[in-house]
Amino acid sequence: MTASLFTPYKLNDTLTLSNKILMAPLTRCMADDDLVPTQQIADYYARRAEAGLIISEATIIRADGQGYPNTPGLFTPAQIDGWRVVTDAVHKNGGKIFAQLWHTGRVAHPHFFGGGDVLSSSAQAVEGTVPRMRELVYQTPKAATIEDIKQLVIDYAQAAANAIDAGFDGVEIHGANGYLIDQFLHHDNNRREDEYGQTPENMSRFALEVVDAVIARIGADRTALRVSPGAYFNMAGDSRDRAVFDYLLPEVAKRNLAFLHGGIFDDSMEFDYLGGSISAYLRSVYTGTLVGVGSYTAETGSAAISDNKFDLLAIGRPFIANPDYVAKVRDGDELVAYTDTMLTELI
């Protein structure tokens, strides 16, 4: 029932995966106070190196991108050195690992970076408080200026270069789940009237500028992108959003990225304006390698791959509970059930 997961998959001439099971990015909030990955984090990833590819927890590109406590960064020499310990450990165990590059945008909080502006596409606040630090209320962001946007593009590209310096095999640009890039792609948050707003082409501009800048630094074969065409997290849906992604995704396909990754917690969720699930919509408009995710089991994911719904399967919380997830699935062994108490552990 899972045989389709255990054949190698060639992403491109640079990277071939040993199997089709990816470890999805999982925010753990366990870096040290300087946002440096610890030896414990290195051991955690090394134990999961049998995945065809590990996508790291979301990793901030610069200080004002932080929206959760103790999330690792990739913008200081110490952080780069810390990640090099992680990638060495994964490679020693025969694995491959991409860094997920992250700026949280309007869900960042000045508490983490010593004060200053929170940036987003527009001055539209999100309601609520910071996870794990509920005393911190989200702030109304500043609409990024053109100069702010230019610097953000530079900083994404520098973070990608830092990732390669740290030994990562590539990067996944986090353009999903209501974070900064996604905040430009949805009408709920993007109220701009300049070249970054109003039309599908304009609203896609920032995402494509980031993609192109990262490609220029590290190559398309080591660059991937995650997107959420259906707004579902820190963002309200709008039927006009489909036109944005109808424009964006064929443009992304022209860049020949390593893969495109859907951003959704449960892929059985359907969106009227997408005509169904996120993975079904992505498959209909994107021609490159597609990663499916969202509450799949190994069995349902394998069946989806066999049915050509996507090419690779990303697994999240079961990997937290089962460091040996790939071996257990391959051997037909029972999985340990995930529980929320595991969020505070690195087993």
C-alpha positions as YAML, in Angstrom:
chain: A
units: angstrom
residues:
- id: 1
  name: MET
  ca: [0.00, 0.00, 0.00]
- id: 2
  name: THR
  ca: [2.98, 2.34, 0.37]
- id: 3
  name: ALA
  ca: [5.26, 1.01, -2.34]
- id: 4
  name: SER
  ca: [5.07, 4.22, -4.40]
- id: 5
  name: LEU
  ca: [6.84, 6.07, -1.56]
- id: 6
  name: PHE
  ca: [9.99, 3.99, -1.69]
- id: 7
  name: THR
  ca: [11.38, 4.65, -5.14]
- id: 8
  name: PRO
  ca: [14.00, 7.36, -5.70]
- id: 9
  name: TYR
  ca: [12.82, 10.68, -7.10]
- id: 10
  name: LYS
  ca: [14.98, 12.92, -9.28]
- id: 11
  name: LEU
  ca: [14.23, 16.56, -8.51]
- id: 12
  name: ASN
  ca: [16.71, 17.79, -11.10]
- id: 13
  name: ASP
  ca: [20.27, 17.16, -12.29]
- id: 14
  name: THR
  ca: [21.61, 18.29, -8.90]
- id: 15
  name: LEU
  ca: [19.36, 16.47, -6.43]
- id: 16
  name: THR
  ca: [17.89, 12.96, -6.33]
- id: 17
  name: LEU
  ca: [15.90, 11.87, -3.29]
- id: 18
  name: SER
  ca: [16.20, 8.32, -1.94]
- id: 19
  name: ASN
  ca: [12.44, 8.13, -1.36]
- id: 20
  name: LYS
  ca: [9.32, 10.29, -1.72]
- id: 21
  name: ILE
  ca: [8.70, 10.98, 1.96]
- id: 22
  name: LEU
  ca: [9.61, 14.50, 3.07]
- id: 23
  name: MET
  ca: [9.75, 15.70, 6.63]
- id: 24
  name: ALA
  ca: [7.54, 18.79, 6.65]
- id: 25
  name: PRO
  ca: [8.71, 21.99, 8.34]
- id: 26
  name: LEU
  ca: [7.69, 21.93, 12.00]
- id: 27
  name: THR
  ca: [8.11, 24.97, 14.24]
- id: 28
  name: ARG
  ca: [9.70, 23.78, 17.51]
- id: 29
  name: CYS
  ca: [10.74, 27.06, 19.27]
- id: 30
  name: MET
  ca: [13.83, 25.44, 20.77]
- id: 31
  name: ALA
  ca: [16.76, 27.52, 19.54]
- id: 32
  name: ASP
  ca: [18.83, 29.28, 22.17]
- id: 33
  name: ASP
  ca: [18.30, 32.92, 23.14]
- id: 34
  name: ASP
  ca: [20.51, 34.06, 20.24]
- id: 35
  name: LEU
  ca: [18.33, 32.00, 17.88]
- id: 36
  name: VAL
  ca: [21.16, 29.53, 17.30]
- id: 37
  name: PRO
  ca: [20.30, 25.85, 16.75]
- id: 38
  name: THR
  ca: [21.59, 23.68, 19.57]
- id: 39
  name: GLN
  ca: [23.25, 20.26, 19.58]
- id: 40
  name: GLN
  ca: [19.90, 18.87, 20.69]
- id: 41
  name: ILE
  ca: [18.33, 20.23, 17.49]
- id: 42
  name: ALA
  ca: [21.14, 18.68, 15.43]
- id: 43
  name: ASP
  ca: [20.49, 15.30, 17.06]
- id: 44
  name: TYR
  ca: [16.74, 15.68, 16.44]
- id: 45
  name: TYR
  ca: [17.19, 16.19, 12.70]
- id: 46
  name: ALA
  ca: [19.90, 13.54, 12.39]
- id: 47
  name: ARG
  ca: [17.50, 10.92, 13.76]
- id: 48
  name: ARG
  ca: [15.13, 11.71, 10.89]
- id: 49
  name: ALA
  ca: [17.70, 11.64, 8.09]
- id: 50
  name: GLU
  ca: [16.11, 8.63, 6.39]
- id: 51
  name: ALA
  ca: [13.46, 10.98, 4.96]
- id: 52
  name: GLY
  ca: [13.99, 11.61, 1.27]
- id: 53
  name: LEU
  ca: [14.33, 15.26, 2.22]
- id: 54
  name: ILE
  ca: [14.02, 17.16, 5.48]
- id: 55
  name: ILE
  ca: [12.59, 20.67, 5.27]
- id: 56
  name: SER
  ca: [13.80, 22.50, 8.35]
- id: 57
  name: GLU
  ca: [11.59, 24.33, 10.77]
- id: 58
  name: ALA
  ca: [10.83, 27.85, 9.56]
- id: 59
  name: THR
  ca: [13.98, 29.94, 9.99]
- id: 60
  name: ILE
  ca: [13.90, 33.73, 10.10]
- id: 61
  name: ILE
  ca: [15.85, 35.74, 7.54]
- id: 62
  name: ARG
  ca: [16.41, 38.76, 9.79]
- id: 63
  name: ALA
  ca: [15.62, 39.97, 13.30]
- id: 64
  name: ASP
  ca: [12.31, 41.73, 12.57]
- id: 65
  name: GLY
  ca: [10.90, 38.57, 11.02]
- id: 66
  name: GLN
  ca: [10.45, 36.85, 14.39]
- id: 67
  name: GLY
  ca: [6.93, 36.12, 15.60]
- id: 68
  name: TYR
  ca: [7.45, 33.19, 17.98]
- id: 69
  name: PRO
  ca: [9.91, 32.61, 20.83]
- id: 70
  name: ASN
  ca: [13.22, 30.86, 20.20]
- id: 71
  name: THR
  ca: [12.76, 30.29, 16.48]
- id: 72
  name: PRO
  ca: [16.15, 29.88, 14.78]
- id: 73
  name: GLY
  ca: [17.65, 32.43, 12.42]
- id: 74
  name: LEU
  ca: [20.02, 32.42, 9.46]
- id: 75
  name: PHE
  ca: [21.39, 35.95, 9.60]
- id: 76
  name: THR
  ca: [24.31, 35.91, 12.06]
- id: 77
  name: PRO
  ca: [27.62, 34.03, 11.91]
- id: 78
  name: ALA
  ca: [26.71, 32.10, 15.08]
- id: 79
  name: GLN
  ca: [23.41, 30.98, 13.59]
- id: 80
  name: ILE
  ca: [25.11, 29.85, 10.39]
- id: 81
  name: ASP
  ca: [27.67, 27.91, 12.44]
- id: 82
  name: GLY
  ca: [24.88, 26.34, 14.50]
- id: 83
  name: TRP
  ca: [23.04, 25.19, 11.40]
- id: 84
  name: ARG
  ca: [26.28, 23.75, 10.00]
- id: 85
  name: VAL
  ca: [26.34, 21.34, 12.95]
- id: 86
  name: VAL
  ca: [22.80, 20.31, 12.02]
- id: 87
  name: THR
  ca: [23.47, 19.79, 8.32]
- id: 88
  name: ASP
  ca: [26.70, 17.88, 9.03]
- id: 89
  name: ALA
  ca: [24.76, 15.53, 11.30]
- id: 90
  name: VAL
  ca: [22.02, 14.96, 8.70]
- id: 91
  name: HIS
  ca: [24.54, 14.38, 5.91]
- id: 92
  name: LYS
  ca: [26.56, 12.01, 8.07]
- id: 93
  name: ASN
  ca: [23.42, 9.87, 8.37]
- id: 94
  name: GLY
  ca: [22.86, 9.92, 4.62]
- id: 95
  name: GLY
  ca: [20.10, 12.56, 4.53]
- id: 96
  name: LYS
  ca: [19.35, 15.77, 2.65]
- id: 97
  name: ILE
  ca: [17.98, 18.96, 4.18]
- id: 98
  name: PHE
  ca: [16.54, 22.25, 2.90]
- id: 99
  name: ALA
  ca: [16.21, 25.39, 5.03]
- id: 100
  name: GLN
  ca: [12.79, 27.01, 5.09]
- id: 101
  name: LEU
  ca: [13.28, 30.79, 4.82]
- id: 102
  name: TRP
  ca: [10.76, 32.81, 6.84]
- id: 103
  name: HIS
  ca: [9.64, 36.30, 7.66]
- id: 104
  name: THR
  ca: [6.41, 36.38, 9.63]
- id: 105
  name: GLY
  ca: [5.36, 39.87, 8.49]
- id: 106
  name: ARG
  ca: [2.40, 41.22, 10.44]
- id: 107
  name: VAL
  ca: [2.53, 38.41, 13.00]
- id: 108
  name: ALA
  ca: [6.03, 39.45, 14.06]
- id: 109
  name: HIS
  ca: [6.27, 41.23, 17.40]
- id: 110
  name: PRO
  ca: [8.66, 44.01, 18.50]
- id: 111
  name: HIS
  ca: [9.21, 42.16, 21.78]
- id: 112
  name: PHE
  ca: [11.57, 39.85, 19.92]
- id: 113
  name: PHE
  ca: [13.68, 42.45, 18.14]
- id: 114
  name: GLY
  ca: [13.92, 45.32, 20.61]
- id: 115
  name: GLY
  ca: [11.17, 47.54, 19.23]
- id: 116
  name: GLY
  ca: [10.54, 49.13, 15.86]
- id: 117
  name: ASP
  ca: [8.10, 48.59, 13.04]
- id: 118
  name: VAL
  ca: [6.32, 45.39, 12.19]
- id: 119
  name: LEU
  ca: [6.19, 45.14, 8.39]
- id: 120
  name: SER
  ca: [3.50, 43.82, 6.06]
- id: 121
  name: SER
  ca: [2.04, 44.53, 2.65]
- id: 122
  name: SER
  ca: [-0.48, 46.92, 4.22]
- id: 123
  name: ALA
  ca: [-1.33, 48.40, 7.60]
- id: 124
  name: GLN
  ca: [-3.84, 45.66, 8.37]
- id: 125
  name: ALA
  ca: [-3.49, 44.11, 11.83]
- id: 126
  name: VAL
  ca: [-4.25, 40.48, 12.56]
- id: 127
  name: GLU
  ca: [-6.30, 39.84, 15.68]
- id: 128
  name: GLY
  ca: [-4.90, 37.77, 18.49]
- id: 129
  name: THR
  ca: [-1.78, 37.15, 20.54]
- id: 130
  name: VAL
  ca: [1.60, 35.49, 20.06]
- id: 131
  name: PRO
  ca: [1.52, 31.69, 20.50]
- id: 132
  name: ARG
  ca: [3.33, 30.52, 23.67]
- id: 133
  name: MET
  ca: [3.45, 34.17, 24.83]
- id: 134
  name: ARG
  ca: [-0.20, 35.12, 24.95]
- id: 135
  name: GLU
  ca: [0.51, 38.33, 26.86]
- id: 136
  name: LEU
  ca: [1.89, 39.79, 23.60]
- id: 137
  name: VAL
  ca: [-0.88, 41.31, 21.46]
- id: 138
  name: TYR
  ca: [-0.30, 41.66, 17.72]
- id: 139
  name: GLN
  ca: [0.51, 45.18, 16.55]
- id: 140
  name: THR
  ca: [-0.78, 47.14, 13.56]
- id: 141
  name: PRO
  ca: [1.99, 46.76, 10.97]
- id: 142
  name: LYS
  ca: [3.58, 49.40, 8.83]
- id: 143
  name: ALA
  ca: [2.92, 49.06, 5.11]
- id: 144
  name: ALA
  ca: [6.33, 48.25, 3.66]
- id: 145
  name: THR
  ca: [7.76, 51.05, 1.52]
- id: 146
  name: ILE
  ca: [9.36, 50.36, -1.84]
- id: 147
  name: GLU
  ca: [12.75, 50.68, -0.15]
- id: 148
  name: ASP
  ca: [11.63, 48.25, 2.57]
- id: 149
  name: ILE
  ca: [10.59, 45.75, -0.10]
- id: 150
  name: LYS
  ca: [13.88, 46.08, -1.96]
- id: 151
  name: GLN
  ca: [15.78, 45.38, 1.26]
- id: 152
  name: LEU
  ca: [13.58, 42.40, 2.08]
- id: 153
  name: VAL
  ca: [14.36, 40.89, -1.32]
- id: 154
  name: ILE
  ca: [18.07, 41.36, -0.67]
- id: 155
  name: ASP
  ca: [17.74, 39.78, 2.76]
- id: 156
  name: TYR
  ca: [15.89, 36.72, 1.48]
- id: 157
  name: ALA
  ca: [18.67, 36.18, -1.06]
- id: 158
  name: GLN
  ca: [21.36, 36.64, 1.59]
- id: 159
  name: ALA
  ca: [19.62, 34.14, 3.86]
- id: 160
  name: ALA
  ca: [19.60, 31.65, 0.98]
- id: 161
  name: ALA
  ca: [23.32, 32.16, 0.48]
- id: 162
  name: ASN
  ca: [23.82, 31.77, 4.24]
- id: 163
  name: ALA
  ca: [21.88, 28.49, 4.09]
- id: 164
  name: ILE
  ca: [24.21, 27.09, 1.45]
- id: 165
  name: ASP
  ca: [27.19, 28.31, 3.50]
- id: 166
  name: ALA
  ca: [25.69, 26.42, 6.45]
- id: 167
  name: GLY
  ca: [25.62, 23.21, 4.42]
- id: 168
  name: PHE
  ca: [21.96, 23.01, 3.44]
- id: 169
  name: ASP
  ca: [21.20, 21.25, 0.16]
- id: 170
  name: GLY
  ca: [18.78, 24.02, -0.80]
- id: 171
  name: VAL
  ca: [16.04, 26.30, 0.52]
- id: 172
  name: GLU
  ca: [12.28, 26.44, 0.59]
- id: 173
  name: ILE
  ca: [10.95, 30.01, 0.51]
- id: 174
  name: HIS
  ca: [8.02, 30.22, 2.93]
- id: 175
  name: GLY
  ca: [5.33, 31.98, 0.92]
- id: 176
  name: ALA
  ca: [2.41, 30.35, 2.73]
- id: 177
  name: ASN
  ca: [0.33, 30.20, 5.92]
- id: 178
  name: GLY
  ca: [-0.38, 33.91, 6.32]
- id: 179
  name: TYR
  ca: [3.23, 35.05, 6.69]
- id: 180
  name: LEU
  ca: [4.95, 37.94, 4.92]
- id: 181
  name: ILE
  ca: [5.02, 36.80, 1.30]
- id: 182
  name: ASP
  ca: [1.51, 35.38, 1.64]
- id: 183
  name: GLN
  ca: [0.36, 38.77, 2.96]
- id: 184
  name: PHE
  ca: [1.08, 40.24, -0.47]
- id: 185
  name: LEU
  ca: [-0.84, 37.45, -2.25]
- id: 186
  name: HIS
  ca: [-4.28, 37.80, -0.63]
- id: 187
  name: HIS
  ca: [-6.77, 40.65, -0.89]
- id: 188
  name: ASP
  ca: [-7.66, 40.37, 2.80]
- id: 189
  name: ASN
  ca: [-4.31, 41.89, 3.69]
- id: 190
  name: ASN
  ca: [-2.97, 43.52, 0.52]
- id: 191
  name: ARG
  ca: [-4.68, 46.90, 0.19]
- id: 192
  name: ARG
  ca: [-1.83, 48.55, -1.71]
- id: 193
  name: GLU
  ca: [-2.42, 50.89, -4.65]
- id: 194
  name: ASP
  ca: [1.09, 50.82, -6.10]
- id: 195
  name: GLU
  ca: [2.99, 48.27, -8.21]
- id: 196
  name: TYR
  ca: [2.61, 45.67, -5.43]
- id: 197
  name: GLY
  ca: [-1.18, 45.75, -5.15]
- id: 198
  name: GLN
  ca: [-4.62, 45.56, -6.78]
- id: 199
  name: THR
  ca: [-3.90, 43.34, -9.81]
- id: 200
  name: PRO
  ca: [-2.75, 39.69, -9.92]
- id: 201
  name: GLU
  ca: [0.52, 40.71, -11.56]
- id: 202
  name: ASN
  ca: [1.22, 43.40, -9.00]
- id: 203
  name: MET
  ca: [0.26, 41.27, -6.02]
- id: 204
  name: SER
  ca: [2.57, 38.50, -7.29]
- id: 205
  name: ARG
  ca: [5.49, 40.86, -7.82]
- id: 206
  name: PHE
  ca: [7.11, 40.58, -4.38]
- id: 207
  name: ALA
  ca: [6.95, 36.78, -4.34]
- id: 208
  name: LEU
  ca: [8.52, 36.57, -7.78]
- id: 209
  name: GLU
  ca: [11.19, 39.12, -6.91]
- id: 210
  name: VAL
  ca: [12.16, 37.02, -3.89]
- id: 211
  name: VAL
  ca: [12.20, 33.82, -5.96]
- id: 212
  name: ASP
  ca: [14.31, 35.43, -8.68]
- id: 213
  name: ALA
  ca: [16.77, 36.91, -6.18]
- id: 214
  name: VAL
  ca: [17.22, 33.56, -4.43]
- id: 215
  name: ILE
  ca: [17.69, 31.77, -7.77]
- id: 216
  name: ALA
  ca: [20.34, 34.33, -8.72]
- id: 217
  name: ARG
  ca: [22.28, 33.53, -5.54]
- id: 218
  name: ILE
  ca: [21.98, 29.73, -5.25]
- id: 219
  name: GLY
  ca: [20.37, 28.41, -8.45]
- id: 220
  name: ALA
  ca: [16.85, 27.24, -9.31]
- id: 221
  name: ASP
  ca: [17.74, 23.60, -8.70]
- id: 222
  name: ARG
  ca: [18.27, 24.36, -4.99]
- id: 223
  name: THR
  ca: [15.24, 26.65, -4.62]
- id: 224
  name: ALA
  ca: [11.67, 25.64, -3.69]
- id: 225
  name: LEU
  ca: [8.55, 27.58, -2.73]
- id: 226
  name: ARG
  ca: [5.63, 26.98, -0.40]
- id: 227
  name: VAL
  ca: [2.27, 28.64, -1.10]
- id: 228
  name: SER
  ca: [-1.27, 28.73, 0.33]
- id: 229
  name: PRO
  ca: [-3.70, 29.64, -2.49]
- id: 230
  name: GLY
  ca: [-6.55, 29.04, -0.05]
- id: 231
  name: ALA
  ca: [-6.37, 31.50, 2.85]
- id: 232
  name: TYR
  ca: [-6.89, 29.57, 6.06]
- id: 233
  name: PHE
  ca: [-4.45, 30.75, 8.75]
- id: 234
  name: ASN
  ca: [-4.20, 34.36, 9.95]
- id: 235
  name: MET
  ca: [-5.93, 35.36, 6.71]
- id: 236
  name: ALA
  ca: [-9.50, 35.52, 5.40]
- id: 237
  name: GLY
  ca: [-10.31, 34.08, 1.99]
- id: 238
  name: ASP
  ca: [-11.43, 36.19, -0.95]
- id: 239
  name: SER
  ca: [-12.66, 34.84, -4.29]
- id: 240
  name: ARG
  ca: [-10.37, 37.33, -6.06]
- id: 241
  name: ASP
  ca: [-7.34, 35.50, -4.64]
- id: 242
  name: ARG
  ca: [-7.67, 32.77, -7.25]
- id: 243
  name: ALA
  ca: [-6.74, 35.17, -10.04]
- id: 244
  name: VAL
  ca: [-3.57, 36.06, -8.16]
- id: 245
  name: PHE
  ca: [-2.45, 32.43, -7.99]
- id: 246
  name: ASP
  ca: [-3.65, 31.73, -11.53]
- id: 247
  name: TYR
  ca: [-1.08, 34.35, -12.55]
- id: 248
  name: LEU
  ca: [1.65, 33.52, -10.01]
- id: 249
  name: LEU
  ca: [1.95, 29.76, -10.38]
- id: 250
  name: PRO
  ca: [2.57, 29.55, -14.15]
- id: 251
  name: GLU
  ca: [5.19, 32.26, -13.65]
- id: 252
  name: VAL
  ca: [6.81, 30.17, -10.90]
- id: 253
  name: ALA
  ca: [6.73, 27.12, -13.19]
- id: 254
  name: LYS
  ca: [8.84, 29.03, -15.72]
- id: 255
  name: ARG
  ca: [11.61, 29.23, -13.09]
- id: 256
  name: ASN
  ca: [12.09, 25.42, -12.93]
- id: 257
  name: LEU
  ca: [12.27, 25.27, -9.16]
- id: 258
  name: ALA
  ca: [13.15, 22.11, -7.26]
- id: 259
  name: PHE
  ca: [9.53, 21.80, -6.16]
- id: 260
  name: LEU
  ca: [6.35, 23.60, -5.13]
- id: 261
  name: HIS
  ca: [4.88, 22.75, -1.72]
- id: 262
  name: GLY
  ca: [1.26, 23.30, -0.72]
- id: 263
  name: GLY
  ca: [0.63, 25.06, 2.56]
- id: 264
  name: ILE
  ca: [-2.37, 23.59, 4.39]
- id: 265
  name: PHE
  ca: [-2.96, 21.77, 7.68]
- id: 266
  name: ASP
  ca: [-5.64, 19.46, 6.25]
- id: 267
  name: ASP
  ca: [-5.82, 18.86, 2.50]
- id: 268
  name: SER
  ca: [-9.38, 17.54, 2.76]
- id: 269
  name: MET
  ca: [-10.40, 21.18, 3.29]
- id: 270
  name: GLU
  ca: [-12.03, 22.58, 0.15]
- id: 271
  name: PHE
  ca: [-12.16, 26.16, -1.10]
- id: 272
  name: ASP
  ca: [-15.04, 27.22, -3.33]
- id: 273
  name: TYR
  ca: [-12.95, 29.74, -5.22]
- id: 274
  name: LEU
  ca: [-10.28, 27.11, -5.94]
- id: 275
  name: GLY
  ca: [-12.79, 24.48, -7.02]
- id: 276
  name: GLY
  ca: [-11.65, 22.00, -4.36]
- id: 277
  name: SER
  ca: [-8.57, 21.24, -2.30]
- id: 278
  name: ILE
  ca: [-5.29, 23.11, -2.41]
- id: 279
  name: SER
  ca: [-3.38, 20.13, -3.86]
- id: 280
  name: ALA
  ca: [-5.98, 19.61, -6.60]
- id: 281
  name: TYR
  ca: [-5.85, 23.29, -7.53]
- id: 282
  name: LEU
  ca: [-2.05, 23.35, -7.54]
- id: 283
  name: ARG
  ca: [-1.90, 20.27, -9.76]
- id: 284
  name: SER
  ca: [-4.28, 21.93, -12.22]
- id: 285
  name: VAL
  ca: [-2.18, 25.07, -12.69]
- id: 286
  name: TYR
  ca: [1.41, 24.07, -11.85]
- id: 287
  name: THR
  ca: [3.44, 21.83, -14.12]
- id: 288
  name: GLY
  ca: [6.51, 21.11, -11.99]
- id: 289
  name: THR
  ca: [7.19, 18.78, -9.05]
- id: 290
  name: LEU
  ca: [4.44, 19.15, -6.46]
- id: 291
  name: VAL
  ca: [4.64, 18.25, -2.76]
- id: 292
  name: GLY
  ca: [1.38, 17.25, -1.10]
- id: 293
  name: VAL
  ca: [0.78, 17.82, 2.60]
- id: 294
  name: GLY
  ca: [-2.04, 18.08, 5.10]
- id: 295
  name: SER
  ca: [-3.08, 15.20, 7.38]
- id: 296
  name: TYR
  ca: [-2.13, 12.43, 4.96]
- id: 297
  name: THR
  ca: [-1.07, 9.04, 6.23]
- id: 298
  name: ALA
  ca: [1.60, 7.05, 4.43]
- id: 299
  name: GLU
  ca: [-1.20, 4.96, 2.89]
- id: 300
  name: THR
  ca: [-3.40, 7.85, 1.71]
- id: 301
  name: GLY
  ca: [-0.36, 9.79, 0.54]
- id: 302
  name: SER
  ca: [0.98, 6.84, -1.41]
- id: 303
  name: ALA
  ca: [-2.42, 6.39, -3.06]
- id: 304
  name: ALA
  ca: [-2.50, 10.09, -3.96]
- id: 305
  name: ILE
  ca: [0.94, 9.82, -5.58]
- id: 306
  name: SER
  ca: [-0.19, 6.74, -7.52]
- id: 307
  name: ASP
  ca: [-3.22, 8.74, -8.68]
- id: 308
  name: ASN
  ca: [-0.91, 11.58, -9.82]
- id: 309
  name: LYS
  ca: [-2.41, 14.08, -7.37]
- id: 310
  name: PHE
  ca: [1.11, 15.14, -6.39]
- id: 311
  name: ASP
  ca: [4.66, 13.76, -6.67]
- id: 312
  name: LEU
  ca: [6.08, 13.80, -3.15]
- id: 313
  name: LEU
  ca: [4.50, 13.50, 0.30]
- id: 314
  name: ALA
  ca: [5.37, 15.74, 3.25]
- id: 315
  name: ILE
  ca: [4.65, 14.33, 6.71]
- id: 316
  name: GLY
  ca: [4.48, 16.56, 9.78]
- id: 317
  name: ARG
  ca: [3.47, 15.63, 13.29]
- id: 318
  name: PRO
  ca: [3.95, 11.86, 12.88]
- id: 319
  name: PHE
  ca: [7.64, 12.66, 12.36]
- id: 320
  name: ILE
  ca: [7.69, 14.38, 15.77]
- id: 321
  name: ALA
  ca: [6.36, 11.21, 17.40]
- id: 322
  name: ASN
  ca: [8.38, 8.78, 15.27]
- id: 323
  name: PRO
  ca: [12.01, 9.70, 14.50]
- id: 324
  name: ASP
  ca: [12.16, 6.40, 12.59]
- id: 325
  name: TYR
  ca: [8.96, 7.14, 10.64]
- id: 326
  name: VAL
  ca: [10.37, 6.05, 7.28]
- id: 327
  name: ALA
  ca: [11.63, 2.71, 8.60]
- id: 328
  name: LYS
  ca: [8.36, 2.02, 10.41]
- id: 329
  name: VAL
  ca: [6.31, 2.67, 7.28]
- id: 330
  name: ARG
  ca: [8.63, 0.61, 5.13]
- id: 331
  name: ASP
  ca: [8.54, -2.31, 7.58]
- id: 332
  name: GLY
  ca: [4.84, -2.06, 8.36]
- id: 333
  name: ASP
  ca: [5.45, -1.33, 12.05]
- id: 334
  name: GLU
  ca: [2.93, 0.48, 14.23]
- id: 335
  name: LEU
  ca: [3.45, 4.22, 14.61]
- id: 336
  name: VAL
  ca: [3.50, 6.05, 17.92]
- id: 337
  name: ALA
  ca: [0.53, 8.42, 18.05]
- id: 338
  name: TYR
  ca: [1.36, 12.13, 18.20]
- id: 339
  name: THR
  ca: [0.21, 14.05, 21.28]
- id: 340
  name: ASP
  ca: [0.46, 17.77, 22.00]
- id: 341
  name: THR
  ca: [2.74, 17.06, 24.97]
- id: 342
  name: MET
  ca: [5.44, 16.18, 22.41]
- id: 343
  name: LEU
  ca: [5.62, 19.83, 21.30]
- id: 344
  name: THR
  ca: [7.92, 20.59, 24.22]
- id: 345
  name: GLU
  ca: [10.25, 17.65, 23.58]
- id: 346
  name: LEU
  ca: [12.92, 16.87, 20.99]
- id: 347
  name: ILE
  ca: [12.84, 13.08, 20.83]
...
